[in-house]
Amino acid sequence: MRRKPIYVKLEIRTDMDTLWAYTQTPELHEQWDLRFSRITYLPREQEEQPQRFRYETRIGFGLAIAGTGLTKARRLEDGRRMSTLLFGSDQALSLICKGRGYWIYTPLGEKISFETQYDYETRLGRLGRWFDRTVFRPLFGWATAWSFDALRIWLERGIPPAASIGRAAIHYASVLLLTLLWCWQGLVPKLLYPEAGELALLQASGLFPGWERPALTLLGFAEIGIGLMTTACHRKTWMWRGQAVLVLLLACAALAGSPELLKAPFNPVTLSTAMIGLGIIASVSGRDLPQASRCARTPTQAAKGGKAHDGVDL
């Protein structure tokens, strides 16, 4: 099966020289690109020669993948700029054996279209190709697109990539915790073990006389649905406002039927406060986060917003 090159394109509201500096200066490039932990330019004898560089990517557990590359920049007659590169690694740990790609910078009035396409060969034969096709290449493409949008936010809004990464970690951790809380509250005390206390609370409220058990079952499925929606709609402001209202309503209903719950060490007030607090954190930290989906991922998709590049001779 033929490999599909990774393609990413995004329009950034900045000028050509600024974008060029942030993408061609190693100390700046390594700050926004998730694919690289460190980039170092190597000495060259003449300015006209292609620039050699060394890159390193930390993958956790004290391990790092290192490689080398060659890049050359040039200006095109139509006002665009281009940077082509070759890269590769001799490490057996690196799935990528060697590859090539390009960056193209196209002026569009107050914006610059920043476009890349690259491809690479893998190690480990059929197993390596299968892993690349199913896991690594989609993840690498997502990381490229996310990084492009992180760069856009840095240039347009002045938010450094390190801050974006930190806020993203806080946001997704909050979303995950809320998802787990909603699903747990819907599944365990309402669907699996209603006799442990939830059924008695609903009976004490007097809301559904004679229908408490089916009502509790519906409520359990509804809470699981809210948990799943928390993940799917975590970028929507209405999600967090709606959750806060629902949490307050559920807490008030429980306390109205059983006021003595306020004396319990774990009660509706403590749980509701924690969930509303997590919702506020998720809402605030979710503003101006990079999104890979803002980027065009195919030349055809990019062409809908303008002329797509027809290829580069590397």
C-alpha positions in Angstrom: 0.0 0.0 0.0 1.3 3.4 -1.0 2.2 5.8 1.8 0.2 8.9 2.2 2.4 12.0 2.9 1.7 14.1 5.9 0.2 17.4 4.8 -0.7 20.4 7.0 -1.6 24.0 6.0 -2.7 26.9 8.2 -3.1 30.7 7.7 -1.4 32.8 10.3 -2.0 36.5 10.8 1.6 37.8 10.8 4.3 39.1 8.5 6.7 37.0 6.4 9.8 37.9 8.3 8.3 37.1 11.7 7.0 33.7 10.6 10.3 33.0 8.9 12.2 33.8 12.1 10.0 31.7 14.3 10.3 28.7 12.1 13.9 28.9 10.9 15.5 29.8 14.2 16.2 26.6 16.2 15.7 28.1 19.6 12.3 29.3 18.6 11.3 26.3 16.4 11.9 23.8 19.2 9.5 25.7 21.5 6.4 25.2 19.3 7.0 22.0 17.5 5.9 18.9 19.4 7.9 16.7 17.2 11.3 18.0 18.4 12.7 18.5 21.9 15.9 20.1 20.7 17.2 21.4 17.3 20.8 22.4 16.8 22.3 23.9 13.6 25.8 22.6 12.8 28.6 24.8 11.5 29.0 25.3 7.7 31.8 26.8 5.7 29.7 28.9 3.3 26.3 30.6 3.7 25.2 29.2 0.3 25.6 25.6 1.5 22.6 23.7 2.8 22.3 23.9 6.6 23.0 20.7 8.5 21.2 20.2 11.8 20.8 17.7 14.6 17.5 17.0 16.2 16.4 15.2 19.4 13.0 14.0 20.5 12.5 12.9 24.1 9.9 10.1 24.2 9.8 9.5 28.0 11.4 7.0 30.4 14.7 8.7 29.9 14.8 7.8 26.2 15.4 10.1 23.3 15.5 9.7 19.5 18.3 11.7 17.7 18.9 12.3 14.1 20.4 14.6 11.6 19.2 16.5 8.6 19.9 19.0 5.8 17.8 22.0 5.0 18.0 24.7 2.3 15.9 27.9 2.1 15.1 29.9 -1.0 12.9 32.7 -2.2 10.5 32.2 -5.1 9.8 34.7 -7.8 6.2 35.0 -6.9 7.0 36.3 -3.4 6.8 32.9 -1.6 9.5 31.4 0.4 10.4 27.7 0.6 12.5 25.5 2.9 13.2 22.0 1.9 14.8 19.3 4.1 16.2 15.8 4.3 16.2 14.0 7.6 16.9 10.6 9.1 18.2 8.7 12.1 20.5 5.7 12.5 19.0 4.7 15.8 17.3 1.3 15.9 14.8 2.9 18.3 13.6 5.4 15.7 10.8 4.1 13.5 11.8 6.7 10.9 14.8 5.7 8.8 14.9 8.7 6.4 12.6 11.2 5.0 12.1 14.5 3.2 9.7 17.4 3.1 9.2 21.1 2.5 7.7 24.2 4.1 6.1 26.9 1.9 5.3 30.4 3.0 2.7 32.2 0.8 1.8 35.9 1.5 -2.0 36.4 1.6 -2.4 40.1 2.5 -2.4 40.4 6.3 -1.8 36.6 6.6 0.8 34.1 5.6 -0.2 30.6 4.5 2.2 28.2 6.2 2.2 24.8 4.5 4.2 21.6 4.9 4.3 18.2 3.3 6.7 15.4 4.2 7.1 11.7 4.0 9.5 9.1 5.3 10.6 5.5 5.2 10.3 3.2 8.2 12.2 0.4 9.8 11.0 -3.1 10.9 9.7 -4.2 7.5 6.0 -5.0 7.3 5.5 -4.6 11.1 7.0 -1.1 10.9 4.8 -0.1 8.0 1.7 -1.4 9.7 2.4 0.4 12.9 3.2 3.6 11.0 0.0 3.4 9.0 -2.3 2.6 11.9 -0.7 4.5 14.8 2.5 6.6 14.2 1.6 8.5 11.1 -1.8 9.7 12.2 -0.3 10.7 15.6 2.7 12.5 13.9 0.3 14.3 11.5 -1.9 15.4 14.5 1.2 16.6 16.3 2.3 18.6 13.3 -1.1 20.3 12.9 -1.4 20.9 16.7 2.0 22.5 16.6 1.1 24.8 13.7 -1.9 26.1 15.6 0.2 26.5 18.7 2.6 28.7 16.6 -0.4 30.7 15.3 -1.6 31.4 18.8 1.9 32.4 19.8 2.2 34.9 17.0 -1.4 36.2 17.0 -2.2 36.2 20.7 1.2 36.3 22.3 0.6 33.0 24.3 3.9 31.0 24.4 3.7 27.3 23.4 4.8 26.2 26.9 1.8 28.0 28.3 -0.5 26.4 25.7 0.8 23.0 26.6 0.4 23.6 30.3 -3.2 24.8 29.9 -4.0 21.9 27.6 -2.8 19.5 30.2 -5.0 21.2 32.9 -8.0 21.3 30.6 -7.9 17.7 29.5 -7.2 16.5 33.0 -10.3 18.4 34.2 -12.3 17.0 31.3 -11.2 13.4 32.1 -12.0 13.7 35.8 -15.5 15.1 35.1 -16.1 12.4 32.5 -15.2 9.8 35.1 -17.2 11.4 37.8 -20.4 11.6 35.7 -20.0 8.1 34.4 -19.3 6.7 37.9 -22.2 8.5 39.5 -24.5 7.2 36.7 -23.2 3.6 36.6 -22.3 2.5 40.1 -24.8 4.0 42.6 -27.8 4.3 40.2 -27.5 1.3 37.8 -25.4 -1.3 39.6 -26.1 -0.7 43.3 -29.2 1.5 43.7 -30.0 -0.1 47.1 -26.8 1.3 48.6 -28.5 4.7 49.1 -29.6 6.4 45.8 -32.9 4.6 45.6 -33.8 5.6 49.2 -32.8 9.3 48.5 -35.1 9.3 45.5 -37.9 7.8 47.5 -37.4 10.4 50.2 -37.7 13.2 47.7 -41.2 12.2 46.8 -40.6 13.1 43.1 -41.7 9.8 41.4 -43.9 7.9 43.8 -44.1 4.3 42.7 -41.7 4.9 39.8 -38.5 5.5 41.7 -36.6 2.5 40.3 -37.2 3.2 36.6 -36.6 6.9 37.2 -33.3 6.1 38.9 -32.3 3.9 35.9 -33.1 6.7 33.5 -31.1 9.2 35.6 -28.2 6.8 35.6 -28.1 6.5 31.9 -28.6 10.3 31.6 -25.5 10.9 33.8 -23.4 8.5 31.8 -24.6 10.4 28.6 -23.5 13.7 30.2 -20.2 12.2 31.0 -19.7 11.2 27.4 -20.9 14.6 26.2 -18.3 16.2 28.5 -15.6 14.6 26.3 -17.3 15.3 23.0 -18.3 18.9 23.7 -15.5 20.0 26.0 -14.9 23.1 23.9 -18.5 24.4 24.2 -19.2 27.0 26.8 -22.8 25.9 27.2 -21.5 22.5 28.4 -19.9 23.9 31.5 -22.8 26.2 32.3 -25.3 23.4 31.8 -23.4 21.1 34.0 -23.2 23.6 36.8 -27.0 24.0 36.7 -27.6 20.2 36.6 -25.2 19.6 39.5 -26.9 22.2 41.6 -30.4 20.8 40.8 -29.3 17.2 41.7 -27.7 18.4 45.0 -30.7 20.5 46.0 -33.1 17.6 45.2 -31.1 15.2 47.3 -30.8 17.6 50.3 -34.5 18.5 50.1 -35.4 14.9 50.6 -32.7 14.1 53.1 -31.3 17.2 54.9 -29.3 15.0 57.2 -26.9 14.3 54.3 -25.2 17.6 55.2 -23.7 15.8 58.3 -22.1 13.1 56.2 -18.4 13.4 55.5 -19.0 12.9 51.7 -22.2 14.6 50.8 -23.9 16.3 47.8 -22.4 19.7 48.7 -18.8 18.5 48.6 -19.3 16.5 45.4 -21.2 19.3 43.7 -18.6 21.9 44.7 -15.8 19.7 43.3 -17.6 19.1 40.1 -18.5 22.7 39.6 -14.9 23.7 40.4 -13.6 21.3 37.8 -16.0 22.7 35.3 -14.8 26.2 35.9 -11.2 25.1 35.5 -12.0 23.2 32.3 -13.9 26.2 30.9 -11.2 28.8 31.7 -8.3 26.6 30.6 -10.0 25.7 27.3 -9.8 29.2 25.9 -7.3 29.8 23.1 -6.1 26.2 23.1 -4.4 24.9 19.9 -6.6 22.6 17.8 -5.2 20.3 15.0 -8.6 20.6 13.3 -8.0 24.2 12.4 -5.5 23.1 9.8 -6.1 21.7 6.4 -4.8 18.2 6.3 -5.0 17.4 2.5 -4.1 19.5 -0.5 -7.7 19.2 -1.7 -9.0 20.6 1.6 -6.5 23.4 1.4 -7.5 24.3 -2.1 -11.1 25.1 -0.9 -9.6 28.2 0.8 -7.1 29.0 -1.9 -4.7 27.6 -4.4 -3.0 24.4 -3.2 0.7 23.8 -4.0 1.2 21.4 -6.8 4.4 19.8 -5.4 8.0 20.5 -4.8 11.1 19.0 -6.4 13.3 18.0 -3.5 
